[in-house]
Amino acid sequence: MWIAHYASGLIAKPFAPIVPLPVLTLAGALPDVVFFILQFFGIETFNLDSSLIPRGCFPYSNDYPYSHSLLGMVLSGVGLAALYKMNTAAPVTFQDQAIIVAAAASHFLLEWPAHREDVKITPHDSYQIGAGLFDYPVAIFFVESAIFLFGLWVYTTFAPMATKAGYKTHKNRLWAITLFLIGAQAHFSFGSAPTSETRWVHAPLFLGQVLASCWLLGKLES
């Protein structure tokens, strides 16, 4: 999945109001961030597969046992929670840290229906899962958009008023950010691979988009 991963951070905000929204949304997308970084070092691989192009969206066959195993996702969430605690002056509760870890682990639940049998429980597990929703671009577009919009509804409805200053002060900000992310999902679902170079072109582009989206979502609260 793509923008659906930000939903977990939006849903988490009412339960961890002190944790900045960019941190929470980053937690939901963290396994992808870890993956794109690891592939720079050759630890995991990101490969354009021309045989997948006619089948649907995200035409990549990847080897990512660490970032995209459930165990790896949990550990990356633990790492992010620890980094957040070490680098903030605000009090960080156990609940705050647990929610960051849970948001990272939620990545697994969303990858399961979307991916093509390449997600594992542990890095060295021989059993791989994935229902293959990537093969249906229209379906993945509407499913991801619906999940993201649900997360946005939870945030705007239940998060404390003090965490909504960004879009409450700037009346068009909520709609602008929403439309931008829906547009990003449309490109993900229906766009084509920009080149055949994945390691130094596609991966940095995806990584930049994830980080920029988390930063942008943070503008809803500040």
Secondary structure, 3 states (H helix, E strand, C coil): CCCCHHHHHHHHHHHCCCCCHHHHHHHHHHHHHHHHHHHHCCCCEEEECHHHCCCCCCCEEEECCCCCEHHHHHHHHHHHHHHHHHCCCCCCCHHHHHHHHHHHHHHHHHHHHHCCCCEECCCCCCCCECCCHHHCHHHHHHHHHHHHHHHHHHHHHHCCHHHHHHHHHCCCHHHHHHHHHHHHHHHHHHCCCCCCCHHHHHHHHHHHHHHHHHHHHHCCCC
